[in-house]
Amino acid sequence: MKKPELRGERLQKLLANAGMGSRRQIEGWIREGRVQVNGITARLGDRASLKDQITVDGRPVSGRKLAANERHVILYNKPEGEVVTRHDPEGRKTVFEGLPKLPQGRWIAVGRLDVNSAGLLLFTNDGELANRLMHPRQLIEREYAVRVHGRVTEDMLKQLVNGVTLEDGPARFEEVVYSGGEGSNQWYHVVLMEGRKREVRRMWEAVGAVVNRLKRVRYGPIILDSRVKSGMWRELEKDEKKNLLRIAGLKDKRPWGTLKRPGSRVEKKNRPSPWARK
């Protein structure tokens, strides 16, 4: 059996560009010994090309899938109650059930929102793009509309901007803006530069406040607009695509694809991915 070629691209990047997952996820597969190149178990740092025979969990990855395919990015308005996972053991509805079918590859979620949160989620079939948009070093702003129950003082707001201590390290909002409300429920718009698990809720809890509604309204330059109702999706426009690549630091080498029914909702469930660990 021949050894993997020295030329070509790093294995995790090649598979990510094929829409099989994010680079970080695929690196995990390689560490676990799930990926082989020409019959040899791959290691981090290995390179491969379209001429190599690549398998994941013993299943061959076709050359057509590995070839540079069209890039797709959509904006999805997640409703409360949906989970950001492909298969939920509790049987809850997943965000992937409402997405359009891709001609090849699979959708990768750019970040997450918890089951009780709503709003903007980006999906792409470009693993490299997804990885860069999620990486903390890119310092991409996330903006949320937050409804807070109870009295909020100026001192609490100062703490949130100056920084609070969470169990997984310090955190702070770049900006907190009051946006109205009635009675004991007040709305604020907050901006932060990372996306740790339940970070927005935990930060408000750290200053003694309770969040009872949370909606993401912006991710970098992409804004959730009124055209996209809850549970619906749309493809990004030309300028939005350019701006997204710019903040990700990617050059536009791959062609952009167009979906057949932009803006429609697909009720039929996607088939389980063969690459997901059972």
N, C-alpha and C positions, 0 to 999 in steps of 0.2 A: 504494500500500500504506500502510495506517495505521501510525502509530508506536505503540510500546507505551504503555499507559496509565500515567499518573503514579501513580495509586492502585494498590492491591493490595499484594502482598508482594514482598520481594526475590526475584529469580528463583531463586537457589540455595536459599532456604528453601522456596519453593513446590515445587520439584522434589524436595528432600530429604523433605518431608512426604508426597510421593507414593511414597516408598520406592525412589527411583531411585539413591540413593547418599547418602553423607554430604555435608554442606555443603562441606567442604574438597575433596572429590573433584569435586563439581559446579563449584566455583569454578575448578578446573583445566580442566574442559571449556570453561567460558566464556572463560578466557584463551586457550585453543587455538582458539577460533572455532568450536567444535562445536555451539553452541546458537544458535538463531535465534528471534526473536519477531516474528510477523507479517511474515516474510520478511526481516527485518533482523538482521544478526549482532549478538548481544547483547554487552554489556560489563558488567564488574563494577559493581554499583550500580544496574543496571536493575531495574525492578519490573514485575510482570505479574499478571494475574488470570485467572480461569477463562474470561473472554471472549476472551482472546488466543489466537492460534494459535502454539503452541510446538513446535519440532522439535529433536531431538538427532541429529546425524549424518544429517540429512535425513529422519528418521523422525518423524512427528507423534506428540505425546504426547496421548492422549485426555483429554477433559474428565472422564471418569469416574475416570481414574487420578489426576488433579489434585485432584478433589474430596476434602474431608476424609474420609479412610477410617478404619476402625477400627485402633487401635493394638494391636500384638502384641509381647510380649516373652517369650522362652523362655530357659531355662538348658540348656546342652548340656555333657555330660561328655566332653570330647575325649580319645580314646585317643592314645597315642604312635603315630607313623607317619602320621597325617593332617596335611595341610597346610591352612592358613587362606587359601585362594584359590579362585576359582571354576573356573579352568582351569589345570592343572599341566602344563607342557611335558614333564615326565618321566613323566607318566602315573600319579603317585601318587594315592592316595585323598584326596579333599578333605572338609572338614567339612560342606560344603553338601550332600553326597550323603545324609547321615543326617538331614536336617531335614524337617519336614512341609511340605506345599505350602500356600502362602498363597492366600486368595481373590483378592487383588490386591496389587500391589507386589512387592517382593523382600526377602529377608533381608539385613541389614547386620550384619557382625560388629563387636562393641564391643571393639576392641583385637585383639591377636593372641597366639598361642602358637607357638613354633617347632615343627618337625616332631618333635623328640625330647622335647617337653614335653607334659604331659597336664593334664586338669582343667577347671575352670570357664571356660566361654565364654558370654557373653550375646549374643543375637541379637534384633534388632528390625526392624520395617519403618518405623520412625520415624527419618528421617535427622537431624532436629534433636535428638532424644533421644540418638542414637548420638554425634553430634558433641560434645555437652556432656559426656557420660560419659567421653569420651576426652581432653577438653581438659585440659592440665596445670593451668590456673587453678582447676579444681574441687577439686583436692587430694583425690582419692578414693583411699582405701587399697586396695592389692592385697596379699593374703596368700598365701604359697607354703609348701608343705611341701618341704623340700630335703634330699636325702641326699648327704652330703659324704664323700668317700673320703680317708682320711689323718688325720693328727693336727691338731686344731684347738686353738689356744692362746687364752688370755684376751686376749692382745695382738692377735691376729687379729680377735677379736670386737669389741674396742674400736675397731679401725680401721674396721670395717664400719659401726659406729654413728656414729662421728665423721666419716667420709667418706673415700672413696678417689677417685683421679683416673683417669678412663677417657679413651679417645681422643676421645670426644664431650662431655667435660666432667665435673665432679665429680658423685658420686653417694653416697648413704648410705641405710642401712636405718633406719627409725623404731624398729624393735624386732627383736631376735634372741633366740629362746627355744629352749633345748635340749629335745628331745622324745624322746630315747632312741636305741637302736641296738645293734648287735652287732659285735664285732671292729673292723675298720678303717672300717666304715661307720656314720656317726652322722647322726641326723635333727635338723633344726632347722626352726622356723617363723620366717619373716622377713616383715616388712611394709615396703612402700615406697609412695610417693605418686605414682609415674609409671610409664610403661610403655615405656621405650626398648627397642630391639631387643636381645634376649639379655642384658638388663641384669643380672638376678640371677646368671646364670652368669659374666658378665664381672667382677662385683664380687667373687665368691669367688675367681676366678682371679687378681684383682689382689692378693690377700693370700696367694697360693700354695696354694690349695685347689682340688680338682677336684669338680665336681658330677656325679654319675652318675644321679640321678633328680630330677625337678622336676615338681611338681604344684600348680596354682593351686587354692586351696580357698575363697577369698573375694574378692569384688569389691564394695567398699563394704559395704552392709548385706546383700548376697546371699551366702549360704553354700551350698557344695556339700554336700548331705546324702546320706545313704546310700541314699535312695530312688532316686537317679539313678545307675544303673550305667554303666560305661564304654560309650560309644557311644550312650547314650540321652539323651532330653530330657524336659523338663516345662515347662509354663507357670508363670509366677510367680503366687503367691497374692496376694490382695487387699492385705494389709498390705505385702508385698514391693513391689508396684507403687507404692503410695503413697510408700514410703521411697525408691524409685529416683527418682521424680519430684522428691521433696524435695531430694535431694542434687544433682540436675541443675539445680535452680532453675526447674522448669517447672510451670505451672499445668495442672491436669487438664481441658483443654478438649475433647480428642478422646475419643470413646468407646472402651472396651476391647473387643476381639474375643475370641471363644473358638474354638479350633481343634476340629475334629470328633473327632480321635482323640488326646487329650492323653496324652503319655507313650509313645506307640508309636514304632517306628522305621520310617522309610520307606526301603526299599531302592532304589526306582526313582530313577535319577539325574535331577536337575533339568535342564531344557532350558537351553542356553547363553543368557545374557542378551543381548538385541539391543543393549544399550547398552555392552557391553564392547568395547573396541578390539581388533580382530583383528590 
